[in-house]
Amino acid sequence: MQQIIQGIGHLPEIISKAVRQKLLLVTDASFPFLSIKDTVESLAVEKVRFSDFTSNPVYEDICKGIRLCRDEECDAILAVGGGSAIDVAKCIKMAMLGLENSSGANLFQDCQTSDRQTKTLTLVALPTTAGTGSESTHNAVMYYKGAKQTVTNDAILPDYAVLEPAVLATLPLYQKKCTLLDALCQGIESWWSVNSTDESKAYARQAVEAIVRYWRPYIVNNDADAAGQIMWAANYAGRAINISATTAAHAMSYKLTSLYGLPHGHAVAVCLPEIWDYMLTPAAVCIDPRGKAYLLSIFNDIAHALGYAKAHEAILWFRSLMNTLDMSSPVSRQREEELTLLSCSVNPVRLKNNPVAIDEAQARTLYEAIVHS
């Protein structure tokens, strides 16, 4: 059972209990600039730091972290950073414990340097953005041979998630916008996912309602209280997708990131209103076993959380939010080639979570609206 901790003041106690030999500190490029840097570095345990990975972690870089953790005989991991740092830490834990992916494969067998498996490895996640919710999911993302690979195992859910909103004060504005939108999209997608439950929908509602209420003081005024609320909202969104998984907006976003260089949250957010709008059309085929009437009621529930009576009004609000935040759609350079590439790139497994069927032809139609000419 994960423990969610409010405030970095509890971190020294958590780490002192977790570490018997050595701590692997996994950090991204933001670490030297964080207000909490001194607190982390002053932890009274022996530690070794790993930061040799990019914002889109690749298999080879993760293997470096696995070998470092093994060679240094670390028995706990502290991940400080955005979703990438936390995902890298999860992958290292998976390899150290010899765990299989949800597909049954041992993804890191080739880069493990010893047959000896660690029996326990405490993982503590301290997110420095409010968006991915990775600190409270059992999923991680890496790239293997240029393709996105999702890593999933219940055991890589961090044992502790330490939420410290002070880290958001110095986050670059564009990154704050991207991560905010990621959290909002996760909440919305989880709510309408075919895998949703009463528990996940409750988390999603809390996430969406908090983001609607606090996004402006958080983004415009850099308000500390609002930052705390947004960090909690992002965590609720993470807990929601940990149950339900994401849907078409996420599935269709990944190639936008690699093709146009759009950060993840921005890419998801340009997809979501077009997909939602399509799902309201008469041509849309509901594949949620709970039926079309149920799905329409969910769309209206989401609209109410956004402050509107009907889904069409909520979609207009979402588009207006994108304009207010100055988050534009990507622009094609070689349109036909790019649309073909995009429509062939979507992972059909992720589309199965979507409550309305989307095939390759419909994906292309959607991309025609998402990508401007």
N, C-alpha and C positions, 0 to 999 in steps of 0.2 A: 504494500500500500504506500503510495507516494505521500510525502509530507510537503505541504506548501507553506513556506516560511515567509513572513512579512518582515523585510528589513535585513540589511547586511550585518547588523549588530549580532545576529545569531550565528554568523558563519564560523567564527573561531571555535565555538563549542562543537558545531557539527563536524568540522574538519578534525579537531583533536580526537573525537571519538572514532572517526572513520579510518584515520591513518595510523598504521602500526609501523610501517617501514618508510614508504615514500609516496608523495603525492605527484601525480601527473597533472600539470596545469596546462590546459588547452585554451589558447587565446587567439583571437583574430587580430587584424591590423589596428583595430581601435584601442586596444588595451593600453598603450602608453599614454593615451589622452584622456583616460577615464578618471573621474573624481574618486573612484574607489580603488585605484591602482595601489596606493600605499597600503590600504587595509589588506588587500589580497597578498601583496608581497611580504607583509609582516606576519603572516600566519606562521605560528611557531611549530612548523613541521619541516622535515627535509622535503624538498620539492625539485622537480625538473620541469622545464617549460617546453611545450611543443606549439609552434605557430607556423610551421612550414607547409601551408596549404592556401589555396585561393578561395575566393568568395563562392565559387562553384566547385567544391572539393572533388578531386579525381582519385581514382583507386590507388594510383601509385603513391600519392602524397599520404593517403590514409595508412598505407602499408609502412611508411616511415614512422608514423606515430605508433603503430602496433609494435614495431621492433623496439622503439625507444621505451615504451611502457614495459615490455618484456625484459629488455636488457637491464633496465634500472630497477626491476622488481618492484614496480609501483603497485600498491594495493588499494588505491582510491584515485578517482579522477575528478577534478574540478574544471568545468567548462565555463568560461567567462566570455561572452560575446553574443553575436546574433545567431540566427538559425544555423549558419554554416559551422561555427565552432561547436555548437551543441550536437549537430549531426555527426561531425568527426569524432567527438567523444563517444557517442553511441556506437559508432562503427568499431572503434577501438575496443569498447567493452564487449561487443558481440564476438570479436575475434579472440579476445583474451579468455572468454568463458567457453569458447568452442561452440557457439550457438549457431543454429541453422536459421536461414531466412524463412519467411512464411511459405516459400515455395519448396522448402526441404533442402535447399542447397547450402553448402558451406561456402559463402561468397569470398572468404579471405583465406582459404586453404593454401593458395599459392604463395602468400606473403607471410605466413606464420613461420617463425624461425625455430620453433620447438614443438615437440609433441605434448609437452607438459601443459595442462590446462589449469588456469586459475579457478579456484572454487568460488570465491566471492570477490566482488569488486564494487565498492560503493561509488555511485555516480551522482555528483552534485552539479546542478545547472543553475547558472546565474545569468539570465538573459539581459542584454544591454540594449535591446530594442523592444518595442511593444508591437508585435505583429505576427510572428510565425507561430507562437504557442508551442514551439518545439520542446520547451522545458517540461511539457505535460503530455507528450505523445510517445507512442512506442514505435514511431517511424523515423527514418532518416533518409536523406537523399545524397547520392554521390553520382559521379559520372564514370562509366566504364567503357573504354574504347569509343568515347565521344557520345555515348547514349546515356540518358538519365536512368538510374537504377534506384528503385525504392527498397530500402532495407526495413524489415518489419519483424519484430519479436517482442513479446510482452515484457521480457526481462531487460530490455534496453530503455524502458521508461525510467527516467532519472529517479533515484531514491528520494532526492530532495530538490525542490524548485525554490530558489531564494529570489524573491521579488523585491528589488530595490529601485523605486522610481527615480531616485536622484540621478541615475545614469542617463536618463532621457533628456536632461536639461541641455547637454552639449551635443546632442545628436544633430547632424546636419538636417536642415529643413526638408529637403527633398526625400531623404531617407525616412524621416518621420512620416511624411505623406505616404510613401510606399508601404511602410509597415502597417500604418493605420488602415489603409485600404485592404491589405492582406487579411488583417484580423476581421474587418467588416465582411469581406467576401467569404471567409471561412465560416463566420457565423450564419450568413444567409444560406450558403451551400449546404452546410450541415443540417440546417432546419428543413430543407426540402429533399435531402438525400433519401434514397429508398431504404437506407440502413438506419434511419433516424429512430430513436426511442424516446420515451417520455423524458429520460434523464438527459440525453443529448439535446433535445429541444429546449429544455429548461436552461442548460448552459448557453445555448445559442441565443435565446431570448435575452438573457442577462448581458451577453456580449454586445449584441446589436443595440439594445436600448441604451447601454452606457456609452457606446461610441457616438450615437446620435446626440446624446446629451452633452458630451464633453469634448467632442472633436474640435470645436471652434476655440475654446480657451486653451486647449492643448497645442493646437497648430498656430493660432494667431498670437496668443499672449504668452506662450511658453509657461503656462500656469502650473505650479508644482502640484497642487491638489488635483487638477485635471489629469496630470501625468500619472498620478497614482491610480486614478480611476481607469485610465486607458490601459495601463499595464495589467490591471485585474481583468479588464474586458478581453484583452488579447489572450490571457491565460484561460479564461472561460471558453473562448473560441477554440483554443488548442484542446481543451478537454472535450469539447463537442465533437471535433473531427477525429479525436482519438477513438470515439465510439462509431461515428457514422462514415468517416472518410469524406473526402471532397468529391466534387462532381465535375460537370463539363467545363465550367469556367477555368478551373485549375488544369484539367486535361488539355484544354486548347491553348493554355498560356505558355507552356514550356518552350515550344518552338518560336514563339514571339520573342522570348528572352534571348535565345541563341541566334536568331536571324536578325533581329533589330537592336539587340543590346538593351532591351527594356528590363529594368529590375523586376523581380518576381511579382511584388505587390502591384506595381503599375500594370504589368502584363495581364494579371488576373482581372483587374478592375476594368480594363477596356473590353474584356470579353463578357463580363457578367450581365450588363444591361441588355446586350444583344441576344444572349441566350435566354434570359428571362422573358424578354419580349416575344421571342419565337415560341416559348412554351405556352404562351397565352393564346396563340393562334388556333383556329379550327383544325389546321393541318397537323398540329402536334399530337403525337400518339403517346398516351400515358402508359408507362410500364411499371409504375409503382403498384404492387398488388393490392394496396389499400384503395385504389380507384381514383378516377378523375375528380369526383366531388371532394374527396379528401384532399387531393393535391390543390385544388382551387381554394379550399379553406385555409391550407397552409400558406399559399401565396398571399391571401388576405391577412393572415396573422402576421406575416413578415411586414406587410405594408403598414399595419397598425403600429408595429414596433418602430417603424421609420417615421410615424406621425401622419399616416394617410389612410383613407378609407379603402381604397382600391389599389390593386397591384399596378395598374397602368400609371397611376399618380406617383407611386413609389419609384417606378422606373424613371420617370421624369425627374424626380428628386435626385436619384443617383447620378443621372447624367449632368444635372445642374451642379452637384457636388464636384464632379470631375472637372467641370469648367471653372468652378470657384478655386479649386486647388491647382489649376493650370496643368492638368494631367492629360495631355493630348494623345490621340491615337497614332500608331506608327504609320509611316508613309512608304508605299511601295516604290521600288526602283525599277524592277523588271516584273511587272505585276503578274502576268500569266504564270511565269515560272514559280514565283513566290507563292501564289495561291495554290498551285498544284502541290508544291512541297509542303505547305502548311496542312492542307486537307488530308495528305497521306501520313502525316506525322502523329496524329492523335492516337493515344493508347486506348484501345477498345475496352480494356479492363476497367479503366477509370470511368469511361462513359457508361458502364453498366450501373454505376452508382447514381446516374442522373435519372430523375423521375420521368423524363420524356426521351424517347428514342432519337438519337442523332447518328445518321450514317455518314459516309464520306462525302456524298453529294450535298447533304444538308450542312456539313461542316464547311464545305467550300462556300456555300451561300452565306453562312455566318461570317466567315473570314472576309468575304467581299464587303461586308458592312463594318467589320472591325478595323480592317486595314484600309487606310485612305489612299487615294491615287494622287 
